[in-house]
Structures are given as structure tokens and as C-alpha cells.
């Protein structure tokens, strides 16, 4: 999955006609990333930031996946704790990102 997202990121970003954007990770079925996939996840997240991502929200169920995302966020300098950007459903995650993008002082990433 992360391989697909990594390849699609540049194309998706080109289709967003704004200087800043947000990301929702709807990964409730993800269990854990292999060490190789984790490295790719970190590099992809760094690239998201370079391309103007200013808000991220996550839908995760697995404790291992949550731990890996929390570690990744710290590693690349995302400021807020995971529990502030972790949601039970995709609708709530989308609303969070929309709200963050609409309120510049709330920009998170």
C-alpha cells in the first residue's frame, strides 16, 4: 500500500491547485509496516511536507500501526501528539483536516 501511495503522491499533488493541503490516512485495516515499508513511509511523509502538506489526520485501529505512525511523526518533526490527530472514522478525520486548512492559526504539520 505504501508503495502505491509513494508513487501516486507526486501526481496527486500536481492536481491540487493550492499552496497548502492536508492528508487523511484511512488505514483502519493496516496492522504494521515492515522495516522496509516503514522507511518508505518516513520518506513519503517527508516528501508530503516538502510538497506543502500542512495538516494530517489518521484512522488507525492497530496498536502497532499507531505506534509506528507516532514514531514517524516525531522523527520528521510533526508537532502534535498522535492522539490529537487520530480519529475513529474517516468523516471525522476529513472534517479535522478541512477545519485546519480553513483556519491558518490551526495549521498542524
C-alpha positions as CSV (number, residue, x, y, z in Angstrom):
1,X,0.0,0.0,0.0
2,X,2.7,2.5,0.9
3,X,4.5,1.7,-2.4
4,X,1.4,2.8,-4.3
5,X,0.9,6.0,-2.2
6,X,4.6,6.9,-2.6
7,X,4.3,6.6,-6.4
8,X,1.0,8.4,-6.6
9,X,2.0,11.3,-4.3
10,X,3.6,13.5,-6.9
11,X,0.7,13.0,-9.4
12,X,-1.9,13.7,-6.7
13,X,0.0,16.8,-5.5
14,X,0.1,18.2,-9.1
15,X,-3.7,18.0,-9.2
16,X,-4.1,20.1,-6.0
17,X,-4.3,23.8,-7.0
18,X,-3.3,25.3,-3.7
19,X,-0.1,26.0,-2.0
20,X,-1.1,24.1,1.1
21,X,-3.1,20.9,1.5
22,X,-3.9,18.2,4.0
23,X,-3.8,14.4,4.2
24,X,-6.1,11.8,5.6
25,X,-4.7,8.3,6.2
26,X,-7.7,6.0,6.1
27,X,-5.7,2.9,7.2
28,X,-8.0,1.2,9.7
29,X,-7.1,-2.2,8.3
30,X,-3.3,-1.6,8.4
31,X,-1.7,-3.8,11.0
32,X,2.0,-3.0,10.9
33,X,4.7,-1.8,8.4
34,X,7.7,-4.0,7.7
35,X,11.1,-2.2,8.4
36,X,11.4,-1.6,4.6
37,X,7.8,-0.2,4.4
38,X,8.4,1.9,7.5
39,X,11.4,3.6,5.8
40,X,9.4,4.3,2.7
41,X,6.6,5.7,4.9
42,X,9.0,8.1,6.6
43,X,10.4,9.2,3.2
44,X,7.0,9.7,1.8
45,X,5.8,11.7,4.8
46,X,8.9,13.9,4.5
47,X,8.0,14.4,0.8
48,X,4.5,15.4,1.8
49,X,5.8,18.1,4.0
50,X,8.1,19.3,1.2
51,X,5.2,19.5,-1.1
52,X,3.1,21.7,1.2
53,X,1.2,19.3,3.4
54,X,0.2,21.3,6.5
55,X,-2.4,19.0,8.1
56,X,-2.6,15.3,8.6
57,X,-5.2,13.0,10.2
58,X,-5.3,9.3,10.7
59,X,-7.8,6.5,11.1
60,X,-5.9,3.5,12.5
61,X,-7.1,0.6,14.7
62,X,-3.9,-1.5,15.2
63,X,-1.8,-0.6,18.2
64,X,1.4,-1.4,16.3
65,X,0.4,0.8,13.4
66,X,-0.5,3.7,15.8
67,X,2.9,3.3,17.4
68,X,4.7,3.3,14.1
69,X,2.8,6.4,12.9
70,X,3.5,8.2,16.2
71,X,7.3,7.3,15.9
72,X,7.3,8.5,12.2
73,X,5.6,11.8,13.2
74,X,8.2,12.5,15.8
75,X,11.0,11.5,13.5
76,X,10.0,14.0,10.8
77,X,9.1,16.8,13.2
78,X,5.3,16.8,13.2
79,X,4.4,18.8,16.3
80,X,1.2,17.4,17.8
81,X,0.8,14.1,19.5
82,X,-0.9,11.3,17.6
83,X,-3.9,11.3,19.8
84,X,-4.7,14.8,18.7
85,X,-4.9,13.7,15.0
86,X,-6.2,10.2,15.4
87,X,-9.9,9.6,14.6
88,X,-12.4,6.7,14.9
89,X,-13.8,7.3,11.4
90,X,-12.8,8.9,8.1
91,X,-15.5,11.5,8.3
92,X,-14.2,13.0,11.5
93,X,-10.6,12.9,10.0
94,X,-11.7,14.8,6.9
95,X,-13.6,17.4,9.0
96,X,-10.4,17.9,11.1
97,X,-8.2,18.5,8.0
98,X,-10.8,20.8,6.4
99,X,-11.1,22.8,9.6
100,X,-7.3,23.0,10.0
101,X,-6.9,24.2,6.4
102,X,-9.7,26.8,6.8
103,X,-8.1,28.2,10.0
104,X,-4.5,29.2,9.3
105,X,-3.6,29.5,13.1
106,X,-4.6,25.8,13.4
107,X,-2.2,24.5,10.8
108,X,-0.7,21.5,12.4
109,X,2.0,19.7,10.4
